[in-house]
Amino acid sequence: MAEAADIQGIGPSPARRWLRRTASLIIGAPLVAALLVGPAAPAAPAAPAAQAGGTAKAPTGSETVSVSLDTVAPSAPVKGDTLTVSGTVTNRGKSTITQAEVDLRVGPRLFDRTSIDTAAKRTEYVPGSDPAPLGGKYTVKFAKLPSGISQDFTLSVPVGKLGLGDDGVYQLGVSLSGQTARAPYGVLGIQRTFLPWQEAERDSKTKVTYLWPLTASPHVTAETGSDDQQTPVFADDDLAAELAPGGRLEQLVSLGSQLPVTWVIDPDLLASVDAMARNYRVKSGDTTVAGKNQAVAKQWLTSLEAAVSDSKVIALPFADPDLASIAHRGKNVSGTLSHLQTATEVAGTTVQTILHVKPSTDFAWPVDGAIDPSIVDVATSAGAHNVIARSDSLQETGGLSYTPTAARPIGGGTTAVVSDARLSTAFQGDMSKAGNSTLAVQKFLALTLALTQQDTDAERSIVVAPQRMPTVAQAQSMADALHALDDERWTEPLGLVDAAEAKPDTDATTSVPGSSQYPKKLRSQELPTQAFQDIKSTQVSLNNFQVILTHPERVVTPFGNAVNRSMSTSWRGKPLEAQQYRDSVRTYLQGLINEVQLISKSDVTLSGRSATIPVTVQNRLLQGVDHLVLRLKSENATRLKLNDGGAVAEQPIRIAGGHSQSVKFDAAANVNGQVQMTAQLYTEDGTPYGGEMTFTVKVSEVTPTVLLVIAGGLLLLVLAGIRMYTHRKRANAGGDNGGEPEQPSDPTPDTGPENGEPSGSGEKVER
């Protein structure tokens, strides 16, 4: 129902109202035509008199003064209360304002949420549409308000003086009236908000499910220490600031502990803080330093455990993977969906181990609740039966006059839990400004009351799914709004599990929008296909690496978690950071893989028909490796054969951490010359591990001619020995005849002198 523009406010006497309206109509004569168009048409702004004779660029008319409403207390008053409205007025014009007066204006009752939306968009004062001020003692006056100057104000009015009628939502305005040297007396600025009015509890209340998300960007790397505890290494220590008193995550826990909310938690955040609570390291350039925020992490976990002890907890898949990115860019890259399955499986265990509560893992939450058939398929592929959607995605097409219950069956045993878009986006702006926060809280309350008063006899269950990572100010504004509902006059809290099981409205839409209707802005923020290809490449390398390790769990767990973090929803809008994280994971893994390698060999000289050729494998990891095979190949088996006469020989490899192993291969030479050799490590299933290592074997076999020369030399030695023996015998015989015996010279040595010089750069193999 459109807002009724001609309903009068409650305030001064009819005569005074008539005089003021007459004056307003005279000043705002150019508006008459616009006002006659009807209530559905937006009114045109008044033409300020100051513009008639000049071209001033400063704000004029009813926007000369900005009005900020910093507090409205109580947010939803009851009979007997005193309403207090405080704020600030600021002169944004170039002229001093005199006779300034701040007034409170209570507008007409707004009968539906569309009327509230329309009223919230109006920024200018519209004579004849905006109600008259209460006036009298319920005003604040300033003698003058110079250009650029701000003044605080406080208005306090008994609720009974507001003229409120039936229960419902009323428009509340605060205006500043005055005059300048260029403009006669009139309204120079106005700010509107809403006042929910419900005198007593209703018999029929709206059940409200408010999600309270605890998520954060990834901070933990794939790297761990070499100790038994595998001390985790953080990319930075920024998470500590969020956990510390006053930080974003600390405030979410502190505020949420006092609210009837459903906690929605990313298990990776819990695992990261749990790691911080022990020993952890933080990267600092090319090294790491000890983390120093264990106390902060322990306190946060203690507070959170106490906060959720009696609450409903929903565990998102580990690291909160981006379901839409997977559906649109990743599911066709093999292995992607298996990561989502793993992330879901470890979620419940992680939450239960750290917080000692059993969470529900039956919910999937796409970004902003935007869904299409492919997103639903991906969301349910890991076992979820409930998809948290949003009403601006699953829009009503049947012309319902009310907001239906959140639960909607969408086929295949899947329930879409449709959050209310208006309420879910109520606190997405800059809530650090008191004026913005107050307006957001009042509008939120107004929307919930208007929803409850919709024309339906059935009680309904409404879900609110706010932004995933609210700021401190946003969280505080959300908490203020929920506390205003503490008295449960028109709402009552409900957990998300119960909301998903509520009886759905038969007339509510259950049609999932097509892929073409997925918001372009959200699609542009998705992880690219290349991201999932990078993840696949990392996973393939990890699979090949883990099979050779004696303790693969020390690598599989940290890298598996890092792969899940690479798909996190938190990377949306941060493509460079996302790429850097994926690169860091891949680079570190490759560095570990390279710690098991072949040691390069120099050229080998083989002098003889047979020998052994050594090849050395080095393991610089801190754990042993096994299930490796070293394969040596001769590129010319005719010239040089291995082992049993083939071109290829293999030997199993098993090396303790920090050690090397020299593996010897038997070789046999047939022909002189050079032979290229290739050494390569393989896993037992035949997958190459690491790069090839090549070297050359120089064969210098002893030929038949050389053997003939050697044989001839030996024969000469034998003949020389016979001659010497004969000569000595004759000499001895001559001595018997009185002659002087002959003394033979020392024989010539049969080996050359030993060479003490280095053998040169080549390697001479062992025979």
C-alpha positions in Angstrom: 0.0 0.0 0.0 1.4 3.4 -1.0 2.1 6.0 1.7 -0.9 8.4 2.1 0.6 11.8 1.4 -2.2 13.9 2.7 -2.8 12.6 6.2 -2.2 15.3 8.8 0.0 15.0 11.8 -0.9 15.5 15.4 0.2 18.7 17.1 -0.8 22.4 17.4 -4.2 23.7 17.2 -6.1 23.5 13.9 -5.9 27.3 13.4 -2.2 27.3 13.8 -1.8 24.4 11.5 -3.9 26.0 8.9 -1.9 29.3 9.1 1.4 27.3 8.7 0.1 25.3 5.9 -1.1 28.4 4.1 2.3 30.0 4.5 4.0 26.8 3.3 1.8 26.6 0.2 2.6 30.2 -0.6 6.3 29.6 -0.3 6.2 26.3 -2.1 3.8 27.3 -4.8 5.8 25.5 -7.5 5.0 22.3 -5.7 1.3 22.5 -6.2 1.2 20.8 -9.5 3.4 18.0 -8.3 1.3 17.4 -5.2 -1.8 17.1 -7.4 -0.4 14.2 -9.3 -1.2 11.8 -6.4 0.5 10.0 -3.5 2.4 7.5 -5.7 4.3 10.2 -7.5 7.4 11.6 -5.8 7.1 15.3 -4.9 9.3 17.9 -6.6 11.7 19.9 -4.4 10.9 23.4 -3.5 12.6 26.1 -5.6 14.6 28.1 -3.0 14.3 31.9 -3.2 18.0 32.2 -3.0 18.4 30.8 -6.5 16.2 33.4 -8.1 18.8 36.0 -8.4 22.1 34.0 -8.4 23.9 30.8 -9.1 24.9 29.7 -5.6 26.2 26.1 -5.5 25.7 25.6 -1.8 22.8 23.4 -0.7 19.6 25.4 -0.5 15.9 24.9 0.3 15.1 22.0 2.6 18.5 20.5 2.2 20.5 23.5 3.4 20.8 21.9 6.9 21.7 18.3 7.5 20.0 16.6 10.4 21.4 13.5 12.1 19.4 11.5 14.5 21.9 9.9 16.8 19.5 8.3 19.3 15.8 7.4 19.4 15.0 5.9 22.8 13.2 3.8 23.4 13.3 2.4 19.9 9.8 0.9 20.3 8.1 2.8 23.1 5.0 1.7 25.0 2.4 3.6 26.9 3.8 5.8 29.6 7.3 6.1 28.1 9.0 9.3 27.3 10.5 9.4 23.8 13.9 11.0 23.6 15.4 12.0 20.2 18.9 13.4 20.1 21.2 14.4 17.3 23.0 17.1 15.4 22.1 19.8 12.9 24.7 21.2 10.6 24.4 24.3 8.5 25.8 23.3 5.1 24.8 26.6 3.4 26.9 29.7 3.0 24.7 32.0 5.1 24.0 32.1 8.8 20.6 30.8 9.8 18.6 32.9 12.3 15.6 32.0 14.4 16.6 28.3 14.1 14.1 25.9 15.6 14.4 22.1 15.8 11.0 20.4 15.8 9.6 16.9 16.1 7.0 15.8 13.5 4.9 12.6 13.8 3.7 11.5 10.5 0.9 9.2 9.3 0.8 5.5 10.0 2.4 3.4 7.3 0.5 0.2 6.5 3.0 -1.9 4.7 6.7 -2.4 4.0 6.5 -0.8 0.6 5.3 2.4 2.2 8.2 2.2 4.6 10.7 1.8 1.8 9.2 4.8 -0.1 9.2 7.0 3.0 12.8 6.1 3.7 13.9 7.4 0.3 12.5 10.9 0.8 15.1 13.4 1.7 13.4 16.8 1.2 10.6 18.5 3.1 7.3 18.5 1.2 4.8 21.1 2.3 1.3 19.5 2.6 2.8 16.0 2.8 5.0 16.3 5.8 3.1 16.8 9.1 3.2 19.9 11.2 5.6 20.0 14.1 4.5 19.3 17.7 5.7 22.8 18.6 5.3 24.4 22.0 7.8 23.3 24.6 8.9 20.3 22.5 11.3 22.3 20.4 14.9 23.4 20.6 15.8 26.9 19.5 19.1 28.5 18.4 19.4 32.2 17.9 21.7 31.6 15.0 23.5 28.8 13.2 26.5 30.0 11.3 27.7 28.5 8.1 29.5 25.2 8.6 28.6 25.0 12.3 27.0 22.0 14.0 24.7 22.1 17.1 23.5 19.2 19.2 19.9 18.9 20.2 17.7 16.7 22.4 14.0 16.5 22.2 12.0 14.7 24.9 8.3 14.1 24.5 5.9 11.9 26.6 4.5 9.2 24.2 1.0 10.3 25.1 1.7 13.6 23.4 2.7 12.0 20.1 -0.9 11.4 19.1 -0.3 7.8 18.2 -3.4 5.8 17.3 -3.7 2.1 16.4 -0.7 -0.2 16.7 1.6 0.1 13.7 4.5 1.9 12.2 4.5 5.8 12.3 6.8 8.1 10.4 8.9 10.3 12.7 10.7 13.4 11.5 13.0 16.0 12.9 13.3 19.3 11.1 15.2 22.5 11.4 13.3 25.7 10.4 14.8 29.2 10.1 15.7 31.9 7.7 18.7 33.3 6.0 19.6 36.6 4.4 18.4 35.2 1.0 15.5 33.0 2.0 12.4 33.7 4.2 11.5 31.5 7.1 10.9 27.9 6.2 12.1 24.3 6.7 15.8 24.1 5.8 16.5 20.5 6.7 14.7 17.3 7.7 15.5 13.7 8.6 12.9 11.0 8.8 12.8 7.7 10.7 10.2 5.3 11.9 8.5 4.6 15.2 7.1 1.2 15.9 4.0 1.4 18.1 2.7 -1.8 19.8 1.0 -1.3 23.1 0.7 -4.9 24.1 1.8 -8.4 23.1 0.1 -9.9 20.1 -1.5 -13.3 20.1 0.1 -14.1 16.8 3.8 -13.4 16.6 6.4 -13.7 13.8 9.2 -16.1 14.6 12.5 -14.6 13.7 15.7 -16.5 13.0 18.8 -14.3 13.1 22.0 -15.8 11.8 25.2 -14.7 13.6 28.2 -15.4 11.4 31.7 -16.0 12.6 34.0 -16.1 9.6 37.3 -14.6 8.7 39.9 -14.4 5.9 42.4 -17.3 5.8 45.6 -16.5 7.8 47.2 -20.0 8.1 49.7 -21.2 5.4 50.4 -24.7 4.3 53.8 -24.6 6.1 54.4 -26.3 9.4 57.3 -26.7 11.7 59.5 -29.8 11.9 58.6 -30.6 15.5 56.2 -33.3 16.6 53.4 -30.8 17.1 53.9 -29.5 13.5 53.8 -25.9 14.7 51.6 -24.0 12.2 52.9 -21.0 10.3 50.7 -17.9 9.8 51.0 -15.6 6.9 50.6 -12.7 9.3 49.4 -12.0 12.8 46.4 -9.8 11.8 43.9 -12.3 13.3 45.0 -11.3 16.8 43.7 -7.8 16.3 40.2 -9.2 15.5 40.3 -11.5 18.6 41.6 -8.8 21.0 39.1 -6.8 23.1 37.3 -4.4 20.9 38.2 -6.4 17.8 35.6 -7.5 15.2 35.5 -11.2 16.3 35.7 -10.4 20.0 32.7 -8.0 19.6 30.7 -10.6 17.7 31.2 -13.1 20.4 30.5 -10.6 23.2 27.4 -9.2 21.6 26.1 -12.6 20.3 26.4 -14.2 23.8 23.5 -11.9 24.9 21.3 -12.5 21.9 18.9 -15.2 20.8 20.8 -16.0 17.6 21.9 -19.0 15.5 25.7 -19.1 15.3 27.0 -19.8 11.8 30.7 -20.7 12.1 33.5 -21.4 9.7 35.5 -24.3 11.2 38.7 -22.9 9.7 38.4 -19.9 12.0 38.2 -22.2 15.0 41.1 -24.3 13.9 43.2 -21.2 13.3 42.5 -19.7 16.7 43.0 -23.0 18.3 46.4 -23.2 16.7 47.2 -19.7 17.9 46.3 -20.7 21.4 49.3 -23.0 21.4 52.7 -22.4 19.8 52.6 -20.8 16.4 55.0 -19.0 14.0 54.4 -16.0 11.8 56.2 -15.4 8.5 58.6 -12.4 8.5 60.3 -12.0 5.1 62.2 -15.2 4.3 62.0 -16.6 7.9 59.4 -17.0 10.7 59.2 -15.6 14.2 57.3 -16.9 17.2 53.7 -15.8 17.6 52.9 -13.9 20.8 49.1 -13.8 21.0 48.3 -17.1 22.7 46.5 -15.4 25.6 44.2 -13.5 23.3 43.3 -16.7 21.3 42.7 -18.7 24.5 40.4 -16.0 25.9 38.4 -15.8 22.7 37.9 -19.5 22.5 36.8 -19.6 26.2 34.3 -16.8 25.6 32.9 -18.4 22.5 32.6 -21.9 24.1 30.5 -20.3 26.9 28.4 -18.3 24.4 27.4 -21.3 22.3 27.0 -23.8 25.1 23.2 -23.5 25.0 22.8 -22.3 21.5 22.2 -23.7 18.0 25.4 -23.8 16.0 25.6 -24.3 12.2 29.0 -25.4 10.8 29.8 -24.3 7.3 32.1 -26.5 5.2 35.8 -25.9 6.3 37.1 -22.6 5.1 33.6 -21.5 3.8 34.1 -22.5 0.1 32.5 -20.3 -2.5 29.7 -22.4 -3.7 28.7 -20.1 -6.6 32.3 -20.0 -7.9 32.5 -23.8 -7.7 29.2 -24.1 -9.5 30.0 -21.7 -12.3 33.8 -22.0 -12.7 35.1 -25.0 -10.8 32.8 -28.1 -11.0 34.0 -29.0 -14.5 37.6 -29.1 -13.2 38.1 -32.6 -12.0 38.5 -33.0 -8.3 36.9 -29.7 -7.3 33.7 -31.3 -5.9 35.7 -33.8 -3.9 37.3 -30.9 -2.0 33.9 -29.6 -1.0 33.0 -33.1 0.2 36.1 -33.2 2.4 35.5 -29.7 3.7 32.0 -30.7 4.8 33.2 -34.0 6.4 35.8 -32.3 8.7 33.5 -29.3 9.6 31.5 -31.1 12.3 34.5 -32.8 13.8 36.4 -29.5 14.1 33.6 -27.6 15.8 32.8 -30.4 18.2 36.4 -30.9 19.1 37.1 -27.3 19.9 33.7 -26.0 21.2 32.3 -29.2 22.6 29.0 -28.8 21.0 27.6 -30.8 18.1 26.8 -28.5 15.2 24.5 -29.0 12.3 26.3 -29.5 9.0 23.1 -29.7 6.9 23.1 -26.1 5.6 24.8 -24.5 2.6 25.1 -20.7 2.4 25.8 -19.3 -1.1 27.0 -15.7 -1.2 24.2 -13.2 -0.6 21.7 -16.1 -0.8 21.8 -15.9 -4.6 21.0 -19.3 -6.2 20.5 -21.0 -9.5 20.1 -24.7 -10.4 23.9 -25.3 -10.6 24.5 -23.7 -7.2 21.8 -25.8 -5.6 23.4 -28.9 -7.2 26.8 -28.1 -5.9 25.5 -27.1 -2.4 23.7 -30.4 -2.0 26.5 -32.5 -3.6 28.3 -32.6 -0.2 25.3 -33.8 1.7 23.5 -30.5 2.7 19.7 -30.7 2.5 19.1 -27.0 3.2 20.2 -24.1 1.2 20.1 -20.6 2.7 18.8 -18.4 -0.1 17.4 -14.8 -0.1 14.1 -13.4 -1.2 15.6 -11.1 -3.8 16.9 -14.3 -5.5 13.9 -16.6 -5.0 11.3 -13.9 -5.7 7.6 -14.3 -5.3 5.7 -14.6 -8.6 2.2 -15.3 -7.4 1.4 -11.9 -6.1 1.2 -12.8 -2.4 0.1 -9.9 -0.2 2.3 -11.1 2.6 5.8 -12.4 3.2 5.7 -16.2 3.3 7.5 -18.5 5.7 11.2 -19.0 5.0 11.1 -22.7 4.3 10.4 -23.7 0.7 10.7 -27.2 -0.8 12.5 -26.9 -4.1 12.7 -30.5 -5.1 15.0 -33.5 -4.6 14.5 -33.4 -0.8 16.1 -30.0 -0.7 14.7 -27.1 1.3 15.5 -23.5 0.4 15.5 -21.5 3.6 14.7 -18.0 2.2 16.0 -15.1 4.2 14.2 -11.8 4.0 16.2 -9.4 1.8 15.1 -6.2 3.4 16.0 -7.4 6.9 19.2 -9.1 5.9 20.6 -6.0 4.2 19.5 -3.6 6.8 22.9 -3.1 8.4 25.2 -3.2 5.4 26.1 0.5 5.3 28.5 2.6 7.3 27.2 2.0 10.8 30.1 3.8 12.5 28.1 7.0 12.2 25.5 7.2 14.9 22.9 8.7 12.6 23.2 5.8 10.1 23.0 3.2 12.9 19.9 4.8 14.4 18.0 5.0 11.1 18.9 1.3 10.3 17.7 0.1 13.7 14.4 2.0 13.5 13.8 0.8 10.0 14.6 -2.8 10.9 12.1 -2.7 13.8 9.5 -1.0 11.6 9.8 -3.7 8.9 9.4 -6.5 11.4 6.3 -4.9 12.9 4.8 -4.2 9.4 5.6 -7.8 8.4 3.8 -9.2 11.5 0.7 -7.0 10.8 0.4 -8.3 7.2 -3.0 -9.7 6.4 -2.6 -13.4 7.1 -3.9 -15.6 9.8 -1.0 -18.0 9.8 2.1 -17.5 12.0 5.2 -17.3 10.0 8.9 -18.0 10.4 11.3 -15.4 9.0 15.0 -15.8 8.6 17.6 -12.9 8.6 21.0 -13.7 7.1 23.2 -10.6 7.4 26.5 -10.0 5.7 29.2 -12.7 6.3 31.8 -10.5 8.0 30.0 -7.6 9.7 32.2 -4.8 11.0 32.2 -3.9 14.7 29.8 -1.1 14.1 27.5 -3.2 12.0 27.5 -5.9 14.7 26.6 -3.4 17.4 23.8 -2.0 15.3 22.4 -5.5 14.7 22.6 -6.2 18.4 20.8 -3.0 19.3 17.9 -3.9 16.9 17.6 -7.4 18.4 17.7 -6.1 21.9 14.7 -3.8 21.0 12.8 -7.1 20.3 13.7 -8.6 23.7 10.2 -8.0 25.1 8.8 -10.2 22.3 5.7 -8.0 21.7 5.4 -9.0 18.0 8.3 -11.4 17.4 9.9 -14.4 19.1 13.2 -16.1 18.4 13.6 -19.4 16.5 16.6 -21.5 15.7 17.6 -22.1 12.1 17.1 -25.9 12.3 13.5 -25.3 13.4 13.0 -22.7 10.8 14.0 -25.1 8.1 11.5 -27.6 9.4 8.6 -25.2 9.6 5.5 -25.9 7.5 5.9 -24.0 4.2 3.3 -21.8 2.7 1.6 -23.6 -0.1 1.3 -20.5 -2.3 5.0 -19.5 -1.9 7.2 -19.8 -4.9 9.5 -22.8 -5.1 10.9 -22.2 -8.5 14.7 -21.7 -8.5 15.7 -18.9 -10.9 17.7 -19.8 -14.0 21.5 -19.2 -14.4 20.9 -16.1 -16.5 19.2 -14.4 -13.5 22.3 -14.7 -11.3 23.4 -11.2 -10.4 26.2 -9.9 -12.7 27.9 -8.1 -9.9 28.3 -11.3 -7.9 29.4 -13.3 -11.0 32.2 -10.8 -11.6 33.6 -11.4 -8.1 33.8 -15.2 -8.5 37.1 -17.2 -8.5 38.2 -17.7 -12.1 38.4 -21.2 -13.7 42.2 -20.8 -13.6 42.0 -20.8 -9.8 40.5 -24.3 -9.8 43.0 -25.5 -12.4 45.8 -24.2 -10.0 44.1 -26.1 -7.2 43.9 -29.3 -9.3 47.6 -29.0 -10.1 48.5 -28.6 -6.5 46.4 -31.6 -5.5 48.0 -33.8 -8.2 51.4 -32.9 -6.9 50.3 -33.6 -3.4 49.0 -37.0 -4.3 52.2 -38.0 -6.0 54.2 -36.7 -3.0 52.3 -38.3 -0.2 52.7 -41.9 -1.5 56.5 -41.8 -1.0 56.3 -40.6 2.6 56.6 -42.7 5.7 54.4 -40.2 7.6 52.1 -38.7 4.9 49.6 -37.3 7.4 52.2 -34.6 8.3 51.8 -33.2 4.8 48.3 -34.3 3.8 46.4 -32.4 6.6 48.1 -29.0 6.3 48.0 -29.0 2.5 44.5 -30.3 2.4 43.3 -27.4 4.6 45.3 -24.9 2.5 43.6 -26.2 -0.7 40.2 -25.7 1.0 41.2 -22.2 2.0 42.1 -21.5 -1.7 38.4 -21.8 -2.5 37.2 -19.6 0.4 34.3 -17.2 -0.1 36.4 -14.5 1.6 38.5 -14.1 -1.6 35.6 -12.4 -3.4 36.7 -9.0 -4.7 40.3 -9.8 -3.8 41.7 -11.6 -6.9 45.3 -10.7 -6.4 45.4 -11.9 -2.8 43.7 -15.1 -3.8 46.2 -15.8 -6.5 49.1 -15.0 -4.1 47.7 -17.5 -1.6 47.4 -20.3 -4.2 50.9 -19.6 -5.5 52.4 -19.7 -2.0 50.8 -23.1 -1.4 52.0 -24.5 -4.7 55.5 -23.1 -4.3 56.0 -24.5 -0.8 54.8 -27.9 -1.9 57.2 -27.9 -4.8 60.0 -27.0 -2.5 59.2 -30.1 -0.3 59.0 -32.3 -3.4 62.4 -31.1 -4.5 64.0 -32.1 -1.2 64.0 -35.7 -2.6 66.3 -35.7 -5.6 69.0 -37.3 -7.6 72.5 -35.9 -7.2 74.0 -34.8 -10.5 76.9 -37.0 -11.7 79.9 -36.1 -13.8 80.9 -38.2 -16.8 81.9 -41.8 -16.0 84.8 -43.7 -17.5 84.3 -47.5 -17.7 87.7 -49.3 -18.3 86.9 -52.9 -18.6 84.2 -55.2 -19.7 82.1 -54.9 -16.5 81.7 -52.6 -13.6 79.1 -51.0 -11.3 77.7 -47.5 -11.9 76.6 -45.6 -8.7 73.7 -43.2 -8.6 73.0 -41.2 -5.4 69.5 -40.2 -4.1 69.3 -37.5 -1.5 66.4 -37.0 1.0 66.6 -33.7 2.8 63.1 -34.1 4.3 62.8 -34.6 8.0 60.9 -37.9 7.5 61.8 -41.0 5.6 60.7 -41.8 2.0 59.7 -45.2 0.6 57.8 -46.7 -2.3 60.2 -45.1 -4.8 61.9 -46.8 -7.7 65.1 -45.6 -9.3 65.3 -46.4 -13.0 68.5 -46.2 -14.9 68.4 -46.4 -18.7 71.2 -46.9 -21.3 70.5 -45.1 -24.5 72.7 -47.6 -26.4 72.3 -51.1 -25.0 74.5 -52.5 -27.8 77.4 -50.7 -26.4 76.6 -50.7 -22.7 74.1 -53.1 -21.1 72.7 -53.0 -17.5 72.3 -55.9 -15.1 71.0 -58.9 -17.0 71.8 -57.4 -20.4 68.9 -55.0 -20.8 68.7 -51.3 -21.5 66.8 -50.5 -18.3 67.5 -51.4 -14.7 65.4 -50.6 -11.6 66.1 -50.6 -7.9 63.7 -49.8 -4.9 64.5 -46.7 -2.8 64.1 -46.3 0.9 65.9 -43.5 2.6 65.6 -42.1 6.2 65.1 -38.4 6.7 68.2 -36.3 6.2 70.2 -39.1 4.5 71.4 -40.1 1.1 71.6 -43.5 -0.6 74.1 -44.6 -3.3 72.5 -47.2 -5.5 74.8 -49.3 -7.7 73.9 -50.8 -11.1 75.9 -53.6 -12.8 77.0 -52.7 -16.3 78.7 -54.6 -19.1 80.5 -53.0 -22.1 80.8 -54.5 -25.5 82.1 -51.7 -27.7 84.2 -48.7 -27.0 82.6 -45.2 -27.1 80.3 -42.9 -25.2 76.8 -43.9 -23.9 74.2 -41.4 -22.6 72.6 -42.6 -19.4 69.3 -41.4 -17.9 68.3 -41.8 -14.2 64.7 -41.1 -13.1 62.8 -41.6 -9.9 59.3 -43.1 -10.1 56.6 -43.8 -7.6 55.6 -47.5 -7.4 52.6 -46.9 -9.7 55.0 -45.7 -12.5 54.5 -41.9 -12.1 57.7 -39.9 -12.6 59.0 -38.2 -9.5 61.1 -35.1 -10.0 63.2 -34.4 -13.0 65.5 -36.7 -15.0 69.3 -36.8 -14.4 71.6 -37.6 -17.4 75.3 -38.4 -17.6 77.7 -39.9 -20.0 79.6 -43.2 -19.7 82.9 -43.4 -21.6 83.7 -47.1 -22.5 87.4 -47.8 -23.0 87.4 -51.6 -23.3 90.8 -53.6 -23.7 91.0 -54.7 -27.4 92.5 -58.0 -28.8 95.5 -56.2 -30.3 96.4 -54.8 -26.9 96.1 -58.3 -25.4 98.4 -59.6 -28.2 101.0 -57.0 -27.3 100.7 -57.8 -23.7 101.1 -61.5 -24.4 104.2 -60.8 -26.6 105.7 -58.9 -23.8 105.1 -61.7 -21.4 106.7 -64.1 -23.8 109.9 -61.9 -24.0 110.0 -61.8 -20.3 109.9 -65.6 -20.1 112.6 -65.9 -22.7 114.8 -63.3 -21.0 114.4 -65.3 -17.7 115.5 -68.5 -19.4 118.6 -66.8 -20.9 119.5 -65.3 -17.5 119.2 -68.7 -15.9 121.4 -70.3 -18.6 123.9 -67.5 -18.3 124.1 -67.9 -14.5 124.5 -71.6 -14.7 127.4 -71.2 -17.0 128.9 -68.6 -14.7 128.7 -71.0 -11.8 130.3 -73.6 -13.8 133.2 -71.2 -14.7 133.8 -70.5 -11.0 134.5 -74.1 -10.4 137.3 -73.7 -12.9 138.7 -70.8 -10.8 137.1 -67.9 -12.7 135.3 -64.8 -11.1 131.6 -65.2 -11.2 129.5 -62.7 -13.1 127.0 -60.5 -11.1 123.7 -60.1 -13.0 122.1 -56.6 -12.9 118.7 -56.1 -11.1 115.8 -57.1 -13.3 113.6 -54.4 -14.9 110.3 -53.9 -12.9 107.2 -55.2 -14.7 104.9 -52.3 -13.5 105.2 -48.6 -13.9 105.6 -46.2 -11.0 102.3 -45.3 -9.1 100.8 -41.9 -10.2 99.9 -39.7 -7.3 98.1 -37.0 -9.4 94.3 -36.6 -9.3 92.4 -38.7 -11.8 90.8 -35.7 -13.4 87.2 -34.5 -13.6 85.8 -37.8 -14.8 84.6 -40.5 -12.5 86.2 -43.9 -12.7 83.7 -46.6 -11.7 84.4 -49.6 -9.5 84.9 -52.9 -11.2 
